[in-house]
Amino acid sequence: MLSVTPSCKRLIAAAALAALSRIALAQTEAPVQQETPSFRAESTLVLVPTLVKDKSGKPVFTLKADDFTVTDNGVEQKIALEDDTDAQPLALVVALETGGGGTRQLDLYRNLEPLIEGLVGNVPHTIALVEFDSEVRLLHGFTADWSEVTATLHSLYPGDKGAAILDGVDFSVGLLRKQPPTYRRAILLLSETIDHGSQAGLAETVRSISDTNTIIYSLAFSSTKSEFKREAPRILNDDRPGPPHGCMGKDPADPDQNKLIQAWNCLGLLVPPLKAAQLVVKLGMDGLKSNAPESISRLTGGEYYKFNNDHSLERGLVTISNHVPNRYVLSFRPQSPVPGPHVLDVRLKEYPDLEITARKTYWVDSGDSGDSSQ
């Protein structure tokens, strides 16, 4: 018969106690790891700015949350309608292209202050001004003093031949990121249509816009034909959905329609919802080659207008100003969102004659945690 000395008994008891301690520790740690994703999913709030217009282009602002359906990667969400968002404070970055073709627009820029003031409206606000050519520069930090805005606009000088639109947007988003979360965030972008010289890519830009819940309003003048050929050769034809040869077929009636806008209308037919979320980046890149400011504005639910003189610039800004207080802001909390880009689709359950402009994408980071809004 095997005998066990008292010292051996003590060693065995110590080993058993240590093993039990490790098991107990593992059992207490495991639930924490399991609960983390659930906490993140439930606390993420996605905001979806939405503009509804009738056939004449007038805003419609009598709808309720029950009139809308919102899908996230094809999955319908339970939505709410945020109240009185137009009365919230506004942080606005005015980003101006002073290089490239922007050198010919400086006189128009210098008279922008009254139009910007009309866009902001009678709410607490702070305005920053940014210029870009091949590089981006902060002209003036955030201020509520309109005289400082006017003086800064009057001090503009021509830049070089660059038009780093994406870099300008990315820099502007970085400024907005530091503003209080109670502020609405917006960028007013004035540039040509074609980006040339940016270091930032679409994926980074879309992600940063989503992180700060920024809406972009763009007004653009046309890039020259030589710039278009040099910087933006088209990979796909520019065409409109719905012609006889299918939703991606070419429509002779409008050969200049942006491919990105068309592709959004075809996503539900072409690919499953989860693949559409990955395809959005590729579609956006193609759209950027033909019209960077339009593509970015559409992704955020903002607006885009062309201008070629002071009258068309004023008309575009006045239109945006009239639409800002008449936008809906829909919201939802996605359950267990997949990391990466997400495709949003906003529709009306009825009213087929009304036109919707809404945010089309947001981004989920794999390391997100805590309460946040996208």
N, C-alpha and C positions, 0 to 999 in steps of 0.2 A: 504494500500500500504506500502510495506516494505521500510523503509528509511535506507540509508547507510551513516554513518558518514565519514568525511574526513580521520580519522585515520584508519578506516576499509578499505577505498579505497587504502590507502598506503600499508597496509598489503597484500591485494589481488594482487596489482601490483607487489610487491616484490616476492610473491610466484610464480606468473606467469613468471616473469623474470628468477627466479631460475630454473623452469621447462624447459623453453626454452633453457637455458644454458646447462642443462644436455642433452637435445635432440641434440643440436648442437655438443657437445663434443662427444657423441656416434657416430654421423654421420661422424665426422672427424677421429675417431679412427678405425672404422670398416674397411675401405679400407686398412689400414696398416696391419691389421691382415690377410686379405685375400691375400695380395701381398707377404708375407714372404715365403710361400712354393714355389711359382713360382720363386722367386729370387734364392732360394737355388738350385732348380732343374736345372735352366739354367746355373748356375755358376759352377756346379760340373763337373770336367773333369775326365773321366775314361781312364787310359792308359792300353793298352793290349799288352805286349811284345809277339812277335810271331816269331817262327823259322820255316822255311820251308826247307825241305830236299828232295833230289831225292832218288831213290831206292838204290843208292850206298852210301847214307849218306852224300853227299856233299850239303852244303847250296845253296839255290836258292835265288838270290837277284836281280831279274829283274822284280818283280811283282809290280803292282800299287794298289792303294786303291780300285779301281773299281774291282779288281780281288777277293776281299774278301767280305764275309758277316759275320757280327757279330750280334748275338742275345743276349739280356739281358732278362733273364726269359722268353725266347721264343719270344720276340718282336725284330724284326730287327731294327738296329740302323743306323743312318747316320754317317759314319765313315770318318776319315781323317788319313793320313799317316804323322807322325811326321818326320821331316827332320834332318839329321846329329846328331842323338842322340848319336852315338858312339863317337862323338868328345866332348861331354859334360863332365865336371869333374865327378869323381867317388869317392863316399864314400863307402869303403868296410870294413866290419867286418869279420875277420877270427875267427871262433868259433871252438875250438878244444876239443874233449873229451879226457881228461887226466886221467879219472877214468875208472872203469870197464875194458872192453877189450881194452880201449885206452892206458892203461899202457904199452901194448906191441907194440904200434905204435910210441912211442916217438922219436925213432931214425929216422923214416921217417919224422915226423913233423919238426925235426931240420934242414932238408935240403930243406924246402919248399920255401924259399925266392925267388930263381930264377924263380920258377914256378908261384908264386903269381905275381911277376913282369911282367911275360909274359901275365898273365891274365888281369892285369890292362892296359897294353899297354902304348902308349906315349900320355897320357892325364893328365891334372892336377888331383891330387888324394890325398886322405888321408886314412890311414889304421889304424884300431884298432885291437887288439888281445884279445880274450876272451878264458878262459878255463873253463871246467865244469866237475865235477864228480857228487856227490849228491848235490853240491852247485855250484854257478856260481861266477867267479872272473874275474875282469878286469886285464889283464896282462900288457897292455900298451894302453894308450889313443891314439886318432887319431894323426898320424904323417905322413909326406911325406918323412921322412928320412929312406931309406932302410937299413942303417946300424943299426938303432934302431930295426927294424923288425927282422933282423938277430940275433942280440944279445938277443932279447926276446925269440925267438924260441929256441935258444941254452940253455936257462935257465930253460926249462921245467922240472918238477918233477912229479913222479907218484902220482895220486890222490887216493881216496878211491874206493869202489866197485860200486858207483853210476854212472848212465848215464842219467842225467836229460836233455835230448835233447831239449824238448819243453821249459824248463826254459832257456836254453842257447840261443835259438832262440829269445824268448821273451825279454831277457836282451839285446841282440844284436840290436833288433828293437828299443828298448828304446834309445840306443846310436845313432842310425841313425836318430831318430826323431829330434835330436838337430842340425843336419847338415843343411847347407843352402838349400833352396828348389831348387836351380839351379843345385844341384848335383844329379846324378843318385845314387840310393841306392841299395846295394847288400850285401848278406851274403855268404861267402864260409864256408860251414859246413862240418867238418870231424868227423865222429862218427861211432858207430855201428848201426845196423838196429833197435834195440828195445829200446824204452825209458823206463827207470825205475827210479823212484824217482822224477819226475817233479811235481811241484805244479800247474803250469799253465795248463789250459785246451785248447782244440783245438779251441773253439769258441773265447776265448780271444786272442789266438795266431793269428788266421786268421784275426780277426778284427784289431789287431795292425799292421800286415803286410800290410793290405789294407790301413790303415791310412797313412802309410809312403811310399806307392808305392814301396815296396821292392821286389826284385827278389832273389831267393835262389838257389845256386848251391851246390849240395851235392855229396860227395864221402863217401862211407860207406864200412866198413868191416863187415862180418857176426857176429851176436851175437851167443853165444854157444847154443846148444840145450836145456841145462838146463835153461838158461835164458829165452829162448823162451817159454818153458812150464810154467815157474813160472810167467813171466810178461805179456805174450800175448796169452792166450788161444783164439783160433779163434771161433767166433760166426757163421761166414759164411764160406763156402768153398772158397778156392782160385781158381778161374777159369777164363776163357777167354770168351768174348762174341762171339757169332756166331756158336757154336757147334750145333749138330742136335736137342738138347732139348731146344733150345731157347738161347737168349743172356745171360742169367744168368746160363745156364747149365754148368756142369763141362766138361772141355776139358782134356782128359787124356794126350794129347801131351804136355801140359804145366801146371802141377798142382800147380806150385808156382807163377802163375801170380797174381799180387796184385789186390784184390777185388775192391779197390777204382778206379783203372784205368778202369777196366771192367765196373763198374757201371756207370761211366761217359758216356760210349758209349751206355748204355741202358736207360739213363734218359728220353730221348725223347719218348721212347716206354712205359715206366712203369708208369710215373706220369705226370700230367699236369705241365706246366712250373713253376707256382707259388709254387706248392708243392715241386718241385725239389729244389727250393731255400732253403726250410726248411730241405730237406733231405740231402743236402750236408754236414751238420755238422755231421749227423749220419754216413754217408758214410766215412767221413774223420776220424772219431774216429775208425771205424773198420779198415781202412787202416793203421792207426797209430799203431795198435796192431801188425801188421805184418812187417811194414817197415815205421818208422816215417820219416826219411829224404827223402825218395822217395815220400811219400804222400805230404809233405809240398812243396817240389820242384815242383811237378806237379801242385799243386794248384796255384802257383805264376807264372807259365810259365817258370820256370827254368829247370835245367837238373840234372839228377842223374846217377852216375856210381858207380859200385862196384870196390873195390880194395883189394888185398891180399898181395901185395909186392910193392917195389919201382917202378917197371916197369909199373904195372897196374895203380898205383897212378899217375905217370907222364903221361901216355897215356890219362887218364881221364881229367886231368887238361889242357893238350895241346889241346884236342878236344874242351873243353869249351872255351879256349882262341881263337880258330879259329872261333867259332860260335858267340862270343860276338859282333864283329863288323858287323856281317851279319844278325843281327836280325832286324825285322820290329818292329816298335812301332806304333800300331794303336790306335786311340783315338776317343771318342765320348762323347757327353753330354746328359745323360739320361733325359727324361722329366718326372717330378713328380715321382722320384724313391721311391719305397716302402721301409721303414726302415727294416733292417735286411740283411742277406746274399743274394747275387744275383749270379745266375748261368750264366756264359758266355760260348758261343759256337762260335768258329771261324771256318769258312769253306772257301774253294775256290769254286768259281762259275764254274770253269773248272779245268783242270789238275788233274784228279782223281788219278794219280799215285804218286803225291807228298804227303809227310807226314808233318803234322802240329803239332807243340808243342806250346801251347799258354796258357796264363793266364785263369783260369777256374772259378774264383770267386772274388767278391769284396763285401765290407760291407758298408751299408748306416746307419749312426746313426740318430736316430729320432730328435736329436737336432742340426744337421748340419746346418750351415748358413754361408753365405759369400762365397768367391771364394776359391775353394779347388780342389785338384786332388786326385784321389783314386788309 
